[in-house]
Amino acid sequence: MMGLALVLVGLAACGSADGGEADGRGDDPADATGTTAFAAGTSGAFAVTPVPEGFEVARAYRSDDQRALVYAVDGDEDEATFTVASSPVDPSSPELQRARELAREGATEGVTTVEVHGHEGYRGPLTDEGQVYGDLLVWFERPDLAVEIRAPFSSGVDVEELAARTYEISEEAFDQLVLGTTGGGGTGAPVEALRGQVDGDTWVLTAVPPEGYPTRSVDRRVGCAQLSFRGESATTCSSRVSVLSDAREAMLGGVNFMFGVLADGGGEVVITQPENLRGTPVRADAVVLPSIPDRTWFVASFAEVCDRVATSSGGEMTTAAVPAGHPHRNTCS
């Protein structure tokens, strides 16, 4: 718990003499799914329900012993965020016991004692290099489990209100959140997405969704694409399924193609060249599959070989460098 311990010691507060088991607040949301509630359980990870308007789970992760859920506006971590993290602690630690005493005595500037779920907690400033940029609240959900909420001022949320809405989720729910928001797992059954012709010969674009897509909670995995033409093929697939849009350029049967998948269900893709305002935008062949409604698979062929950028109608972008053996170029007509 070293990462969390440093935060707690920085607050000069950690833990509570209040013990007890989890109090069952998760019973009501146990059957709910989606971004507002997940199955309740005893994973040691905590979620918020209901979620403040506009926020979604953007990412769930493990780091050493810590388990965390990051919430963001529209699930985009470039927007406002807050984090709910938990980690095991040693309630017998003299350092943490002393820190708790100091907080109770009001000896630590900016730290106040609060109550969360009937347990004593500690609210203080969230800082970076001495600058306060938000609020931090830490409490002991169990004698050996500390939970914290980190909320930058930009999030516009109140850490005490959020803490009151937290509940412990199940191991399966947390595993699915980690998988769906950080990537991993295998690939599912390939599905023909598009086919067309170049110079009278047929190309076929195959969509490869993530295995088990979508999970029952939040699944931001994108999947990958395969393209075949004149007896040759290329793929964007790798050993790890990503949560990022992806594309590549490939020379197949003597023709240069760009193909891939964008994390956007708009169904339209325009391909341009980086920083080349004179280049002509090309509208790719693109499709959204009924079984995967929030992804757009696309393909386009070109007479010239250049570095290229694919942009969806919703603004999702991905780049592709020239095929192996070709020099980087940004001056195609």
ABEGO torsion letter per residue (X at the ends): XAAAAAAAAAAGBBEBABBEBBAGAAAAAAABBEAABBBBBAAGBBBBOBBBBGBBBABBBBBEABBBBBBBBGGBAABBBBBBBBBBBBAABAAAAAAAAAAAAGABBGBBBBBBGGBBBBBBBBBBGGBBAEBBBBBBABAABBBBBBBBAAAGBBAAAAAAABBBBBAAAAAAAAAAAAEEEBBBBBBBABBBBBGGBBBBBBBBBBBGOBBABBBABAEBBBBBBGGBBBBABBABBBABBBBBBBBBGGBBBBBEBBBBAAGBBBBBBBGBAABBBBBBBBBBBAABAABBBBBBBBABBBBBBBBBAAGBBBBBBBBBGBBBBAABX
